[in-house]
Amino acid sequence: RTVFVNGSYLPEEAATVSIFDRGFLMADGVYEVTSVLGAKLIDWPGHCARLARSLKELDMAAPCSDEDLLAIHRELIVANGLTEGMVYLQVTRGNPGDRDFAFPDPSVTKSTLVMFTMVKTLESGNAAARKGHRVISIPDIRWGRRDIKTVQLLYPSMGKMMAKKAGVDDAWLTEDGFVTEGTSNNTWIVKGNRIVTRQLGTDILHGITRAAVLRCAADLQLEIEERPFTIEEAQAADEAFYTSASAFVMPVIEVDGAAIGKGVPGPIAARLREIYLDEMRKTAV
Ligand code: PLP
């Protein structure tokens, strides 16, 4: 695989980052994952805008212009012959040459930009979407700025492991009795013609797929409610699903052992997945 690190395209074996990099020592960094379909990037403007926001919230300088970022994405897609999968991008606050809690002076310490491609076939996603996923709920004990897409992913990783141990596919996080989001996705329920997903705030990531699916739901003339919901409300819903850049719209058929609706993927989730993918293919770059 050809990867990108700090201005150079290199074979992955040759790509290195300092042990003093603040991404490594402090999880002081942000990331984006953009899907690739037909060798093109899905919803690039959304990911690019969210990256800028994450960087700004953490007082980090952009590593290069948006145009350059897009050019590097495209170059990696071509160099790796990627037709379907993802491009991962990470910006960390760089290598100050020592370990210190204070942020280094940005005029002295440049941020570290790392990018690489990942192969993932849509077919496997489609198979999972036809079957639907089962989830458990776990307490949301993450920090309070989940709207910033940082590389602090230890608790989401632990959540995935808890799900695996429980024999299910993923975990939904709950706080004060309400679902915040999934370990790596935004969560939704459907009741009749009404679709519910948590409102934006500092307690969830502002999913790029969430925003696009809200637009699709409006096109379908579904009634949209952006508010918190409980596990009990999810269990009593007609349908549930989650959204993310790599899973698109994934039906959820069971929460904490209780079947949702008939316990099979529902028609609204399936329709939203279809419309979302159609729309995204049209605007891919
Ligand atoms: N919520 C969390 C915690 C995530 O990690 C992700 C994606 O990685 C999402 C939501 C979904 O965001 P997006 O649709 O932009 O992939």
py3Dmol code that shows the C-alpha trace and the ligand (Angstrom):
import py3Dmol

protein = """\
ATOM      1  CA  ARG A   1       0.000   0.000   0.000  1.00  0.00           C
ATOM      2  CA  THR A   2       1.165   3.518  -0.747  1.00  0.00           C
ATOM      3  CA  VAL A   3       0.477   5.845   2.187  1.00  0.00           C
ATOM      4  CA  PHE A   4       0.976   9.544   2.799  1.00  0.00           C
ATOM      5  CA  VAL A   5       2.915  10.948   5.733  1.00  0.00           C
ATOM      6  CA  ASN A   6       3.991  14.573   6.150  1.00  0.00           C
ATOM      7  CA  GLY A   7       4.304  15.495   2.502  1.00  0.00           C
ATOM      8  CA  SER A   8       5.577  12.168   1.135  1.00  0.00           C
ATOM      9  CA  TYR A   9       3.983   9.200  -0.599  1.00  0.00           C
ATOM     10  CA  LEU A  10       5.714   6.081   0.712  1.00  0.00           C
ATOM     11  CA  PRO A  11       5.277   2.307   0.852  1.00  0.00           C
ATOM     12  CA  GLU A  12       3.571   1.647   4.207  1.00  0.00           C
ATOM     13  CA  GLU A  13       6.666  -0.181   5.527  1.00  0.00           C
ATOM     14  CA  ALA A  14       8.723   2.983   5.110  1.00  0.00           C
ATOM     15  CA  ALA A  15       6.222   5.390   6.712  1.00  0.00           C
ATOM     16  CA  THR A  16       7.094   6.422  10.266  1.00  0.00           C
ATOM     17  CA  VAL A  17       5.989   8.956  12.890  1.00  0.00           C
ATOM     18  CA  SER A  18       8.067  10.087  15.899  1.00  0.00           C
ATOM     19  CA  ILE A  19       7.580   8.497  19.329  1.00  0.00           C
ATOM     20  CA  PHE A  20       7.190  12.095  20.593  1.00  0.00           C
ATOM     21  CA  ASP A  21       4.250  12.783  18.310  1.00  0.00           C
ATOM     22  CA  ARG A  22       1.402  14.117  20.452  1.00  0.00           C
ATOM     23  CA  GLY A  23      -1.020  11.858  18.623  1.00  0.00           C
ATOM     24  CA  PHE A  24       0.897   8.895  20.055  1.00  0.00           C
ATOM     25  CA  LEU A  25       1.575  10.301  23.554  1.00  0.00           C
ATOM     26  CA  MET A  26      -1.610  12.321  24.208  1.00  0.00           C
ATOM     27  CA  ALA A  27      -4.227  11.243  21.627  1.00  0.00           C
ATOM     28  CA  ASP A  28      -3.885  14.885  20.565  1.00  0.00           C
ATOM     29  CA  GLY A  29      -5.275  14.550  17.082  1.00  0.00           C
ATOM     30  CA  VAL A  30      -8.337  14.386  14.898  1.00  0.00           C
ATOM     31  CA  TYR A  31      -9.349  12.179  11.997  1.00  0.00           C
ATOM     32  CA  GLU A  32     -11.794  11.627   9.156  1.00  0.00           C
ATOM     33  CA  VAL A  33     -12.851   8.509   7.282  1.00  0.00           C
ATOM     34  CA  THR A  34     -14.265   9.068   3.813  1.00  0.00           C
ATOM     35  CA  SER A  35     -15.809   6.230   1.830  1.00  0.00           C
ATOM     36  CA  VAL A  36     -14.842   5.452  -1.738  1.00  0.00           C
ATOM     37  CA  LEU A  37     -17.307   4.008  -4.249  1.00  0.00           C
ATOM     38  CA  GLY A  38     -16.430   3.569  -7.911  1.00  0.00           C
ATOM     39  CA  ALA A  39     -12.982   5.084  -7.124  1.00  0.00           C
ATOM     40  CA  LYS A  40     -14.671   8.315  -5.990  1.00  0.00           C
ATOM     41  CA  LEU A  41     -15.003  10.007  -2.604  1.00  0.00           C
ATOM     42  CA  ILE A  42     -18.417  10.053  -0.948  1.00  0.00           C
ATOM     43  CA  ASP A  43     -19.547  13.402   0.547  1.00  0.00           C
ATOM     44  CA  TRP A  44     -16.067  14.945   0.514  1.00  0.00           C
ATOM     45  CA  PRO A  45     -17.362  18.489   1.246  1.00  0.00           C
ATOM     46  CA  GLY A  46     -18.987  17.197   4.456  1.00  0.00           C
ATOM     47  CA  HIS A  47     -15.832  15.478   5.696  1.00  0.00           C
ATOM     48  CA  CYS A  48     -13.618  18.392   4.711  1.00  0.00           C
ATOM     49  CA  ALA A  49     -15.833  20.874   6.599  1.00  0.00           C
ATOM     50  CA  ARG A  50     -15.981  18.682   9.712  1.00  0.00           C
ATOM     51  CA  LEU A  51     -12.192  18.286   9.724  1.00  0.00           C
ATOM     52  CA  ALA A  52     -11.823  22.074   9.657  1.00  0.00           C
ATOM     53  CA  ARG A  53     -14.245  22.339  12.574  1.00  0.00           C
ATOM     54  CA  SER A  54     -12.453  19.661  14.647  1.00  0.00           C
ATOM     55  CA  LEU A  55      -9.101  21.384  14.061  1.00  0.00           C
ATOM     56  CA  LYS A  56     -10.526  24.779  15.012  1.00  0.00           C
ATOM     57  CA  GLU A  57     -12.114  23.476  18.219  1.00  0.00           C
ATOM     58  CA  LEU A  58      -8.696  22.120  19.292  1.00  0.00           C
ATOM     59  CA  ASP A  59      -6.738  25.187  18.169  1.00  0.00           C
ATOM     60  CA  MET A  60      -4.808  23.176  15.606  1.00  0.00           C
ATOM     61  CA  ALA A  61      -3.631  24.569  12.296  1.00  0.00           C
ATOM     62  CA  ALA A  62      -4.808  22.902   9.098  1.00  0.00           C
ATOM     63  CA  PRO A  63      -1.919  20.835   7.681  1.00  0.00           C
ATOM     64  CA  CYS A  64      -2.554  22.136   4.149  1.00  0.00           C
ATOM     65  CA  SER A  65      -5.295  23.638   1.994  1.00  0.00           C
ATOM     66  CA  ASP A  66      -8.599  21.836   1.351  1.00  0.00           C
ATOM     67  CA  GLU A  67      -7.600  21.555  -2.329  1.00  0.00           C
ATOM     68  CA  ASP A  68      -4.341  19.823  -1.364  1.00  0.00           C
ATOM     69  CA  LEU A  69      -6.190  17.461   0.962  1.00  0.00           C
ATOM     70  CA  LEU A  70      -8.540  16.459  -1.826  1.00  0.00           C
ATOM     71  CA  ALA A  71      -5.580  16.026  -4.209  1.00  0.00           C
ATOM     72  CA  ILE A  72      -3.835  13.692  -1.721  1.00  0.00           C
ATOM     73  CA  HIS A  73      -7.033  11.645  -1.343  1.00  0.00           C
ATOM     74  CA  ARG A  74      -7.273  11.322  -5.109  1.00  0.00           C
ATOM     75  CA  GLU A  75      -3.590  10.455  -5.489  1.00  0.00           C
ATOM     76  CA  LEU A  76      -3.874   7.671  -2.875  1.00  0.00           C
ATOM     77  CA  ILE A  77      -6.981   6.259  -4.570  1.00  0.00           C
ATOM     78  CA  VAL A  78      -5.126   6.120  -7.887  1.00  0.00           C
ATOM     79  CA  ALA A  79      -1.793   4.863  -6.452  1.00  0.00           C
ATOM     80  CA  ASN A  80      -3.567   2.010  -4.661  1.00  0.00           C
ATOM     81  CA  GLY A  81      -6.076   1.227  -7.419  1.00  0.00           C
ATOM     82  CA  LEU A  82      -8.836   1.636  -4.834  1.00  0.00           C
ATOM     83  CA  THR A  83     -12.331   1.281  -6.243  1.00  0.00           C
ATOM     84  CA  GLU A  84     -14.234   0.542  -3.042  1.00  0.00           C
ATOM     85  CA  GLY A  85     -13.251   1.224   0.537  1.00  0.00           C
ATOM     86  CA  MET A  86     -12.176   4.163   2.641  1.00  0.00           C
ATOM     87  CA  VAL A  87      -9.517   6.823   2.919  1.00  0.00           C
ATOM     88  CA  TYR A  88      -8.353   7.472   6.498  1.00  0.00           C
ATOM     89  CA  LEU A  89      -6.937  10.883   7.364  1.00  0.00           C
ATOM     90  CA  GLN A  90      -5.353  11.881  10.677  1.00  0.00           C
ATOM     91  CA  VAL A  91      -3.900  15.178  11.821  1.00  0.00           C
ATOM     92  CA  THR A  92      -2.031  15.279  15.123  1.00  0.00           C
ATOM     93  CA  ARG A  93      -0.350  18.190  16.860  1.00  0.00           C
ATOM     94  CA  GLY A  94       3.016  16.894  15.801  1.00  0.00           C
ATOM     95  CA  ASN A  95       6.358  16.172  17.417  1.00  0.00           C
ATOM     96  CA  PRO A  96       7.595  18.766  19.939  1.00  0.00           C
ATOM     97  CA  GLY A  97      10.658  16.605  20.673  1.00  0.00           C
ATOM     98  CA  ASP A  98       9.627  15.880  24.260  1.00  0.00           C
ATOM     99  CA  ARG A  99       6.574  15.112  26.390  1.00  0.00           C
ATOM    100  CA  ASP A 100       4.725  18.134  27.773  1.00  0.00           C
ATOM    101  CA  PHE A 101       1.055  18.775  28.570  1.00  0.00           C
ATOM    102  CA  ALA A 102       1.153  22.319  27.163  1.00  0.00           C
ATOM    103  CA  PHE A 103       0.528  22.629  23.432  1.00  0.00           C
ATOM    104  CA  PRO A 104       3.759  23.331  21.547  1.00  0.00           C
ATOM    105  CA  ASP A 105       4.118  26.609  19.643  1.00  0.00           C
ATOM    106  CA  PRO A 106       2.552  25.949  16.217  1.00  0.00           C
ATOM    107  CA  SER A 107       5.207  28.104  14.519  1.00  0.00           C
ATOM    108  CA  VAL A 108       7.853  25.659  15.791  1.00  0.00           C
ATOM    109  CA  THR A 109       5.996  22.314  15.793  1.00  0.00           C
ATOM    110  CA  LYS A 110       4.202  21.386  12.603  1.00  0.00           C
ATOM    111  CA  SER A 111       1.190  19.096  12.694  1.00  0.00           C
ATOM    112  CA  THR A 112       1.546  15.535  11.422  1.00  0.00           C
ATOM    113  CA  LEU A 113      -0.676  14.485   8.527  1.00  0.00           C
ATOM    114  CA  VAL A 114      -1.076  10.771   7.888  1.00  0.00           C
ATOM    115  CA  MET A 115      -3.365   9.273   5.261  1.00  0.00           C
ATOM    116  CA  PHE A 116      -3.925   5.758   3.981  1.00  0.00           C
ATOM    117  CA  THR A 117      -6.486   3.744   2.053  1.00  0.00           C
ATOM    118  CA  MET A 118      -8.475   0.744   3.319  1.00  0.00           C
ATOM    119  CA  VAL A 119     -10.156  -1.816   1.087  1.00  0.00           C
ATOM    120  CA  LYS A 120     -13.756  -2.678   1.984  1.00  0.00           C
ATOM    121  CA  THR A 121     -16.296  -4.145  -0.362  1.00  0.00           C
ATOM    122  CA  LEU A 122     -19.806  -2.752  -0.530  1.00  0.00           C
ATOM    123  CA  GLU A 123     -21.072  -6.315  -1.064  1.00  0.00           C
ATOM    124  CA  SER A 124     -20.263  -7.300   2.521  1.00  0.00           C
ATOM    125  CA  GLY A 125     -22.044  -4.152   3.700  1.00  0.00           C
ATOM    126  CA  ASN A 126     -25.079  -5.055   1.662  1.00  0.00           C
ATOM    127  CA  ALA A 127     -25.153  -8.574   3.115  1.00  0.00           C
ATOM    128  CA  ALA A 128     -25.046  -7.157   6.654  1.00  0.00           C
ATOM    129  CA  ALA A 129     -27.733  -4.609   5.748  1.00  0.00           C
ATOM    130  CA  ARG A 130     -30.010  -7.400   4.507  1.00  0.00           C
ATOM    131  CA  LYS A 131     -29.525  -9.285   7.762  1.00  0.00           C
ATOM    132  CA  GLY A 132     -29.455  -6.341  10.183  1.00  0.00           C
ATOM    133  CA  HIS A 133     -27.306  -5.851  13.257  1.00  0.00           C
ATOM    134  CA  ARG A 134     -27.950  -6.668  16.908  1.00  0.00           C
ATOM    135  CA  VAL A 135     -26.736  -4.296  19.613  1.00  0.00           C
ATOM    136  CA  ILE A 136     -26.431  -4.045  23.378  1.00  0.00           C
ATOM    137  CA  SER A 137     -26.504  -0.831  25.423  1.00  0.00           C
ATOM    138  CA  ILE A 138     -23.582   0.265  27.576  1.00  0.00           C
ATOM    139  CA  PRO A 139     -23.034   3.431  29.637  1.00  0.00           C
ATOM    140  CA  ASP A 140     -21.509   6.370  27.769  1.00  0.00           C
ATOM    141  CA  ILE A 141     -18.475   7.313  29.855  1.00  0.00           C
ATOM    142  CA  ARG A 142     -16.609   9.267  27.169  1.00  0.00           C
ATOM    143  CA  TRP A 143     -15.423  12.855  27.607  1.00  0.00           C
ATOM    144  CA  GLY A 144     -17.751  15.807  27.045  1.00  0.00           C
ATOM    145  CA  ARG A 145     -16.613  16.964  23.598  1.00  0.00           C
ATOM    146  CA  ARG A 146     -17.785  14.101  21.428  1.00  0.00           C
ATOM    147  CA  ASP A 147     -18.562  16.597  18.669  1.00  0.00           C
ATOM    148  CA  ILE A 148     -14.808  16.780  17.985  1.00  0.00           C
ATOM    149  CA  LYS A 149     -13.640  13.784  15.975  1.00  0.00           C
ATOM    150  CA  THR A 150     -10.547  12.996  18.057  1.00  0.00           C
ATOM    151  CA  VAL A 151      -8.414   9.853  17.926  1.00  0.00           C
ATOM    152  CA  GLN A 152      -9.318   9.043  21.568  1.00  0.00           C
ATOM    153  CA  LEU A 153     -11.037   5.799  20.616  1.00  0.00           C
ATOM    154  CA  LEU A 154     -10.287   3.569  23.596  1.00  0.00           C
ATOM    155  CA  TYR A 155     -13.820   3.505  25.022  1.00  0.00           C
ATOM    156  CA  PRO A 156     -15.458   2.907  21.631  1.00  0.00           C
ATOM    157  CA  SER A 157     -12.956   0.052  21.161  1.00  0.00           C
ATOM    158  CA  MET A 158     -13.901  -1.352  24.586  1.00  0.00           C
ATOM    159  CA  GLY A 159     -17.569  -0.996  23.622  1.00  0.00           C
ATOM    160  CA  LYS A 160     -17.001  -3.045  20.462  1.00  0.00           C
ATOM    161  CA  MET A 161     -15.273  -5.703  22.565  1.00  0.00           C
ATOM    162  CA  MET A 162     -18.178  -5.754  25.048  1.00  0.00           C
ATOM    163  CA  ALA A 163     -20.530  -6.247  22.095  1.00  0.00           C
ATOM    164  CA  LYS A 164     -18.357  -9.032  20.713  1.00  0.00           C
ATOM    165  CA  LYS A 165     -18.286 -10.755  24.109  1.00  0.00           C
ATOM    166  CA  ALA A 166     -22.079 -10.493  24.279  1.00  0.00           C
ATOM    167  CA  GLY A 167     -22.285 -12.136  20.839  1.00  0.00           C
ATOM    168  CA  VAL A 168     -23.769  -9.083  19.094  1.00  0.00           C
ATOM    169  CA  ASP A 169     -22.556  -6.634  16.459  1.00  0.00           C
ATOM    170  CA  ASP A 170     -22.206  -3.292  18.232  1.00  0.00           C
ATOM    171  CA  ALA A 171     -23.054  -1.236  21.321  1.00  0.00           C
ATOM    172  CA  TRP A 172     -25.297   1.811  21.768  1.00  0.00           C
ATOM    173  CA  LEU A 173     -24.144   4.258  24.409  1.00  0.00           C
ATOM    174  CA  THR A 174     -26.558   5.659  26.995  1.00  0.00           C
ATOM    175  CA  GLU A 175     -26.306   8.666  29.277  1.00  0.00           C
ATOM    176  CA  ASP A 176     -28.931   9.912  31.767  1.00  0.00           C
ATOM    177  CA  GLY A 177     -31.300   7.264  30.468  1.00  0.00           C
ATOM    178  CA  PHE A 178     -31.043   8.248  26.805  1.00  0.00           C
ATOM    179  CA  VAL A 179     -29.103   6.885  23.838  1.00  0.00           C
ATOM    180  CA  THR A 180     -26.334   9.241  22.756  1.00  0.00           C
ATOM    181  CA  GLU A 181     -24.960   7.342  19.721  1.00  0.00           C
ATOM    182  CA  GLY A 182     -23.285   4.087  18.721  1.00  0.00           C
ATOM    183  CA  THR A 183     -19.596   3.278  19.284  1.00  0.00           C
ATOM    184  CA  SER A 184     -18.834   4.625  15.797  1.00  0.00           C
ATOM    185  CA  ASN A 185     -22.169   5.709  14.351  1.00  0.00           C
ATOM    186  CA  ASN A 186     -25.308   7.777  14.889  1.00  0.00           C
ATOM    187  CA  THR A 187     -28.479   6.023  16.029  1.00  0.00           C
ATOM    188  CA  TRP A 188     -32.059   6.284  14.767  1.00  0.00           C
ATOM    189  CA  ILE A 189     -35.495   4.830  15.402  1.00  0.00           C
ATOM    190  CA  VAL A 190     -38.655   4.788  13.278  1.00  0.00           C
ATOM    191  CA  LYS A 191     -42.249   4.750  14.483  1.00  0.00           C
ATOM    192  CA  GLY A 192     -44.909   4.937  11.802  1.00  0.00           C
ATOM    193  CA  ASN A 193     -43.974   7.809   9.505  1.00  0.00           C
ATOM    194  CA  ARG A 194     -41.795   9.420  12.187  1.00  0.00           C
ATOM    195  CA  ILE A 195     -38.036   9.156  12.308  1.00  0.00           C
ATOM    196  CA  VAL A 196     -36.112  10.073  15.480  1.00  0.00           C
ATOM    197  CA  THR A 197     -32.422  10.816  15.974  1.00  0.00           C
ATOM    198  CA  ARG A 198     -30.632  12.710  18.734  1.00  0.00           C
ATOM    199  CA  GLN A 199     -30.164  16.446  18.181  1.00  0.00           C
ATOM    200  CA  LEU A 200     -26.665  17.816  17.582  1.00  0.00           C
ATOM    201  CA  GLY A 201     -24.700  19.029  20.593  1.00  0.00           C
ATOM    202  CA  THR A 202     -21.380  18.385  22.304  1.00  0.00           C
ATOM    203  CA  ASP A 203     -22.539  14.910  23.381  1.00  0.00           C
ATOM    204  CA  ILE A 204     -22.470  13.258  19.934  1.00  0.00           C
ATOM    205  CA  LEU A 205     -20.394  13.367  16.789  1.00  0.00           C
ATOM    206  CA  HIS A 206     -22.037  15.393  14.043  1.00  0.00           C
ATOM    207  CA  GLY A 207     -22.208  12.552  11.577  1.00  0.00           C
ATOM    208  CA  ILE A 208     -21.770  13.441   7.933  1.00  0.00           C
ATOM    209  CA  THR A 209     -23.973  10.466   7.025  1.00  0.00           C
ATOM    210  CA  ARG A 210     -26.536  11.608   9.634  1.00  0.00           C
ATOM    211  CA  ALA A 211     -26.809  14.985   7.888  1.00  0.00           C
ATOM    212  CA  ALA A 212     -27.178  13.383   4.436  1.00  0.00           C
ATOM    213  CA  VAL A 213     -29.753  10.843   5.653  1.00  0.00           C
ATOM    214  CA  LEU A 214     -31.787  13.649   7.258  1.00  0.00           C
ATOM    215  CA  ARG A 215     -31.948  15.262   3.805  1.00  0.00           C
ATOM    216  CA  CYS A 216     -33.050  11.925   2.278  1.00  0.00           C
ATOM    217  CA  ALA A 217     -35.701  11.515   5.007  1.00  0.00           C
ATOM    218  CA  ALA A 218     -37.049  14.986   4.231  1.00  0.00           C
ATOM    219  CA  ASP A 219     -37.214  14.049   0.524  1.00  0.00           C
ATOM    220  CA  LEU A 220     -39.228  10.953   1.487  1.00  0.00           C
ATOM    221  CA  GLN A 221     -41.558  13.223   3.441  1.00  0.00           C
ATOM    222  CA  LEU A 222     -40.901  11.420   6.683  1.00  0.00           C
ATOM    223  CA  GLU A 223     -41.636  13.360   9.849  1.00  0.00           C
ATOM    224  CA  ILE A 224     -38.294  14.149  11.505  1.00  0.00           C
ATOM    225  CA  GLU A 225     -37.750  14.568  15.241  1.00  0.00           C
ATOM    226  CA  GLU A 226     -34.279  15.485  16.460  1.00  0.00           C
ATOM    227  CA  ARG A 227     -34.403  14.562  20.150  1.00  0.00           C
ATOM    228  CA  PRO A 228     -33.020  11.953  22.559  1.00  0.00           C
ATOM    229  CA  PHE A 229     -34.737   8.561  22.859  1.00  0.00           C
ATOM    230  CA  THR A 230     -34.452   5.746  25.413  1.00  0.00           C
ATOM    231  CA  ILE A 231     -33.584   2.075  24.944  1.00  0.00           C
ATOM    232  CA  GLU A 232     -37.208   1.245  25.837  1.00  0.00           C
ATOM    233  CA  GLU A 233     -38.486   3.545  23.092  1.00  0.00           C
ATOM    234  CA  ALA A 234     -36.079   1.894  20.636  1.00  0.00           C
ATOM    235  CA  GLN A 235     -37.287  -1.559  21.672  1.00  0.00           C
ATOM    236  CA  ALA A 236     -40.899  -0.477  21.052  1.00  0.00           C
ATOM    237  CA  ALA A 237     -40.079   1.169  17.689  1.00  0.00           C
ATOM    238  CA  ASP A 238     -41.072  -0.232  14.281  1.00  0.00           C
ATOM    239  CA  GLU A 239     -37.501  -0.006  13.035  1.00  0.00           C
ATOM    240  CA  ALA A 240     -34.060   1.076  14.174  1.00  0.00           C
ATOM    241  CA  PHE A 241     -30.837   1.729  12.301  1.00  0.00           C
ATOM    242  CA  TYR A 242     -27.505   3.466  12.534  1.00  0.00           C
ATOM    243  CA  THR A 243     -25.561   5.614  10.115  1.00  0.00           C
ATOM    244  CA  SER A 244     -21.857   6.111   9.437  1.00  0.00           C
ATOM    245  CA  ALA A 245     -19.622   6.902   6.493  1.00  0.00           C
ATOM    246  CA  SER A 246     -18.477   3.294   6.204  1.00  0.00           C
ATOM    247  CA  ALA A 247     -21.714   1.435   7.059  1.00  0.00           C
ATOM    248  CA  PHE A 248     -24.077   3.935   5.325  1.00  0.00           C
ATOM    249  CA  VAL A 249     -27.536   3.025   6.722  1.00  0.00           C
ATOM    250  CA  MET A 250     -27.407  -0.180   8.784  1.00  0.00           C
ATOM    251  CA  PRO A 251     -30.656  -1.708  10.092  1.00  0.00           C
ATOM    252  CA  VAL A 252     -30.670  -2.708  13.773  1.00  0.00           C
ATOM    253  CA  ILE A 253     -32.972  -5.647  14.525  1.00  0.00           C
ATOM    254  CA  GLU A 254     -32.383  -6.191  18.241  1.00  0.00           C
ATOM    255  CA  VAL A 255     -31.475  -4.011  21.230  1.00  0.00           C
ATOM    256  CA  ASP A 256     -30.518  -5.642  24.549  1.00  0.00           C
ATOM    257  CA  GLY A 257     -32.101  -8.936  23.505  1.00  0.00           C
ATOM    258  CA  ALA A 258     -35.463  -7.428  22.473  1.00  0.00           C
ATOM    259  CA  ALA A 259     -36.443  -7.669  18.800  1.00  0.00           C
ATOM    260  CA  ILE A 260     -37.269  -4.382  17.044  1.00  0.00           C
ATOM    261  CA  GLY A 261     -40.538  -4.672  15.119  1.00  0.00           C
ATOM    262  CA  LYS A 262     -40.601  -8.078  13.462  1.00  0.00           C
ATOM    263  CA  GLY A 263     -36.904  -8.619  14.186  1.00  0.00           C
ATOM    264  CA  VAL A 264     -35.900  -8.125  10.549  1.00  0.00           C
ATOM    265  CA  PRO A 265     -34.607  -5.023   8.681  1.00  0.00           C
ATOM    266  CA  GLY A 266     -37.441  -2.572   8.070  1.00  0.00           C
ATOM    267  CA  PRO A 267     -38.569  -0.953   4.789  1.00  0.00           C
ATOM    268  CA  ILE A 268     -37.744   2.628   5.774  1.00  0.00           C
ATOM    269  CA  ALA A 269     -34.131   1.835   6.644  1.00  0.00           C
ATOM    270  CA  ALA A 270     -33.789  -0.101   3.383  1.00  0.00           C
ATOM    271  CA  ARG A 271     -35.280   2.773   1.368  1.00  0.00           C
ATOM    272  CA  LEU A 272     -33.086   5.371   3.093  1.00  0.00           C
ATOM    273  CA  ARG A 273     -30.002   3.259   2.396  1.00  0.00           C
ATOM    274  CA  GLU A 274     -30.941   3.044  -1.284  1.00  0.00           C
ATOM    275  CA  ILE A 275     -31.686   6.749  -1.665  1.00  0.00           C
ATOM    276  CA  TYR A 276     -28.600   7.736   0.322  1.00  0.00           C
ATOM    277  CA  LEU A 277     -26.335   5.611  -1.895  1.00  0.00           C
ATOM    278  CA  ASP A 278     -27.977   6.898  -5.092  1.00  0.00           C
ATOM    279  CA  GLU A 279     -27.529  10.505  -3.989  1.00  0.00           C
ATOM    280  CA  MET A 280     -23.965   9.978  -2.842  1.00  0.00           C
ATOM    281  CA  ARG A 281     -22.900   8.251  -6.041  1.00  0.00           C
ATOM    282  CA  LYS A 282     -24.191  11.277  -7.966  1.00  0.00           C
ATOM    283  CA  THR A 283     -22.133  13.771  -5.975  1.00  0.00           C
ATOM    284  CA  ALA A 284     -18.979  11.645  -5.489  1.00  0.00           C
ATOM    285  CA  VAL A 285     -15.695  13.289  -6.520  1.00  0.00           C
TER     286      VAL A 285
END
"""
ligand_1 = """\
16
PLP
N -20.526 8.815 16.012
C -19.289 8.389 16.290
C -18.843 8.283 17.704
C -18.413 8.024 15.236
O -17.176 7.590 15.505
C -18.877 8.110 13.892
C -18.018 7.758 12.756
O -16.894 7.357 12.879
C -20.182 8.554 13.666
C -20.974 8.912 14.747
C -20.743 8.661 12.273
O -20.192 9.765 11.598
P -20.057 9.775 10.012
O -21.425 9.570 9.467
O -19.530 11.129 9.713
O -19.131 8.663 9.659
"""
view = py3Dmol.view(width=600, height=400)
view.addModel(protein, "pdb")
view.setStyle({"model": 0}, {"cartoon": {"style": "trace"}})
view.addModel(ligand_1, "xyz")
view.setStyle({"model": 1}, {"stick": {}})
view.zoomTo()
view.show()
